[in-house]
Amino acid sequence: NTDNFDTVFCTGPHIANECRASEEVYKTNEKKLVEFGYPLIDALIDSYEKQEVEKKDRKQILIGPSWQEDNLLDSCVDKLIDELYCDEYHIIVRPHPEYMKRYKPRMDKIVERWQGHEDLRFELDFSGNESIFGSDILITDWSGTAYEFSFVAVPAQRSAGVMKAMKGSRKCLKVLADEFGLQAEYRSLFKQEKGYEAYEYFRIRRSAG
């Protein structure tokens, strides 16, 4: 919610469009919008290009969910790990830092349930991005990790869980901010009868222009 700000530093045109749409809907004063970009993505790409490629003896899967209602950790992470766990994959589970902040006891129970599995690791230190750089596939929900991953790696699998709605009962805007100016193309991958939340595959590409 940017209604109470005079100046907004915009990570991309999608933020500017959302601000203007919000001003129109809620009849607020026009803000000064500064085109600032997203330094985190720039730094991520730069680090990825400078890294040394390590050979792996198996595919690496990163499970990187968000923390909103119905996220992967709360809805189906045990079924997901159980289905994926085998000699062909190394699995990393990287929770959102906000999930650790709010729901650490839940995360502790998940880690405890899966102790003793050699090809499964829980990444609870968020100071590095090696798991994003080194993974062959990402499984996520509405987490922005999907966009970061797609800038430096291969396409991801995304869960069709509950969309983030951080603004409570605020009205819907005509403009839907598409993070980082990207477009996503989806197709169904798994169905609910398989015990998941209808995972979807998506390809992300830069918007034209």
C-alpha positions in Angstrom: 0.0 0.0 0.0 1.7 3.2 -1.2 -1.3 5.6 -0.6 0.4 7.5 2.2 3.7 8.1 0.4 4.7 11.1 -1.7 7.5 9.4 -3.5 7.8 5.8 -4.7 11.0 4.2 -6.0 9.7 1.8 -8.7 11.5 -1.5 -9.4 9.8 -1.6 -12.9 7.0 -0.2 -15.0 4.5 -2.6 -13.3 5.0 -0.7 -10.0 4.4 2.6 -11.7 1.2 1.3 -13.4 -0.1 -0.1 -10.1 0.6 3.2 -8.3 -1.3 5.2 -10.9 -4.2 2.8 -10.9 -4.4 3.0 -7.1 -4.4 6.8 -7.3 -7.3 6.6 -9.7 -9.3 4.1 -7.7 -8.8 5.7 -4.2 -8.7 9.3 -5.4 -5.3 10.0 -3.7 -2.7 12.6 -4.6 -0.4 11.9 -7.5 3.0 10.6 -6.3 6.4 11.2 -7.7 7.6 8.0 -9.3 11.3 7.3 -9.6 12.5 4.7 -12.0 15.0 2.8 -9.8 15.2 -0.8 -11.0 15.8 -3.9 -8.9 19.4 -4.1 -7.7 18.8 -7.5 -6.1 18.2 -9.0 -9.5 21.3 -7.2 -11.0 23.5 -8.6 -8.2 22.0 -12.0 -8.5 22.7 -12.2 -12.2 26.2 -10.8 -11.7 27.0 -13.4 -9.1 25.6 -16.2 -11.2 27.8 -15.2 -14.2 30.9 -15.2 -12.0 30.4 -18.5 -10.3 32.4 -21.6 -11.1 30.2 -24.4 -12.5 30.5 -27.6 -10.4 29.8 -31.0 -11.8 26.9 -32.9 -10.1 26.3 -36.6 -9.9 22.5 -36.1 -9.9 19.8 -33.5 -10.6 19.2 -31.0 -7.8 15.7 -29.9 -6.9 15.0 -26.7 -4.9 11.7 -26.4 -3.0 11.4 -22.7 -2.3 7.9 -21.6 -1.1 6.6 -18.4 0.2 4.8 -17.9 3.5 1.3 -16.9 2.6 -1.8 -19.0 3.5 -1.8 -22.5 1.9 2.0 -22.3 1.1 3.8 -25.5 0.2 5.3 -26.1 3.6 1.9 -26.0 5.3 -0.2 -27.7 2.6 1.8 -30.6 1.1 5.6 -30.5 1.6 5.7 -34.1 3.1 3.8 -35.6 0.2 6.0 -33.7 -2.2 9.3 -34.8 -0.6 8.0 -38.4 -0.3 7.2 -38.4 -4.0 10.5 -36.9 -5.2 12.9 -38.6 -2.8 15.0 -41.2 -4.6 18.6 -41.9 -5.8 18.2 -39.7 -8.9 17.7 -36.3 -7.1 19.3 -34.2 -4.4 16.5 -32.1 -2.7 16.9 -28.8 -1.0 14.1 -27.2 1.0 14.6 -23.4 1.4 11.7 -21.7 3.4 11.0 -18.0 3.0 12.8 -16.0 5.7 9.4 -14.6 6.8 8.1 -18.1 7.3 11.1 -18.8 9.7 10.3 -15.5 11.5 6.6 -16.2 12.0 6.4 -20.0 12.0 9.7 -21.4 13.2 8.1 -24.1 15.4 6.4 -25.5 12.2 9.6 -25.5 10.3 11.4 -27.3 13.2 8.8 -30.0 13.1 9.2 -30.5 9.4 13.0 -30.7 9.7 12.6 -33.2 12.6 10.3 -35.5 10.5 12.9 -35.8 7.7 16.0 -36.2 9.7 18.4 -39.0 8.5 17.7 -38.6 4.8 21.1 -38.1 3.1 19.8 -36.7 -0.2 17.6 -34.0 1.5 18.9 -30.8 3.0 17.0 -27.9 4.7 18.6 -24.5 3.9 17.9 -22.3 6.8 20.8 -19.8 6.3 19.7 -17.3 3.7 23.0 -15.4 3.3 23.9 -17.1 0.0 22.2 -18.1 -3.2 24.1 -21.3 -4.1 20.9 -23.4 -4.0 19.3 -21.1 -6.6 22.4 -21.1 -8.8 23.0 -24.8 -8.5 19.5 -26.3 -8.8 18.1 -27.8 -12.0 14.5 -27.2 -11.2 12.5 -25.1 -8.7 9.2 -26.0 -7.1 7.4 -23.1 -5.5 4.1 -21.4 -5.0 3.5 -17.6 -5.2 7.1 -16.9 -4.0 9.1 -14.3 -5.9 11.9 -16.9 -5.9 10.4 -18.2 -9.2 11.4 -15.0 -10.9 14.9 -14.8 -9.4 15.4 -18.5 -10.4 14.2 -17.9 -13.9 16.7 -15.1 -14.5 19.7 -17.3 -13.8 18.5 -20.9 -14.4 15.9 -23.1 -16.0 12.1 -22.9 -15.9 10.3 -23.8 -12.7 7.2 -25.6 -11.4 4.7 -23.5 -9.6 1.9 -24.5 -7.3 -1.6 -23.0 -7.8 -2.1 -22.2 -4.1 -3.8 -19.2 -2.7 -2.6 -16.0 -4.4 -1.0 -13.5 -2.1 -3.4 -10.7 -0.9 -1.6 -8.5 1.5 -4.0 -5.6 1.2 -6.9 -7.1 3.1 -10.3 -6.0 1.8 -8.9 -3.3 -0.6 -10.6 -3.0 -3.9 -9.1 -4.8 -6.9 -7.3 -2.6 -9.4 -7.8 -2.8 -13.1 -4.0 -3.2 -13.4 -2.4 -6.4 -12.1 1.3 -5.9 -11.4 3.3 -8.5 -13.2 6.5 -8.7 -11.2 9.7 -7.6 -13.0 7.8 -7.0 -16.2 7.7 -10.8 -17.0 5.0 -12.9 -18.6 4.2 -16.4 -17.4 2.7 -19.2 -19.5 1.2 -22.0 -17.5 0.0 -25.6 -18.2 -1.3 -28.1 -15.7 1.2 -30.6 -14.4 -0.3 -32.4 -11.5 -3.9 -32.7 -10.3 -5.4 -32.6 -6.8 -6.2 -36.3 -6.9 -2.5 -37.0 -6.8 -2.4 -35.4 -3.4 -0.9 -32.0 -4.4 -2.3 -28.6 -5.0 -2.5 -28.7 -8.8 1.1 -27.8 -9.6 1.6 -25.9 -12.8 4.5 -25.6 -15.1 5.4 -22.1 -16.3 7.9 -20.6 -18.7 9.0 -17.0 -17.9 10.4 -14.7 -20.5 11.1 -11.0 -20.6 8.3 -8.8 -21.9 8.9 -7.3 -25.3 10.6 -3.9 -24.9 
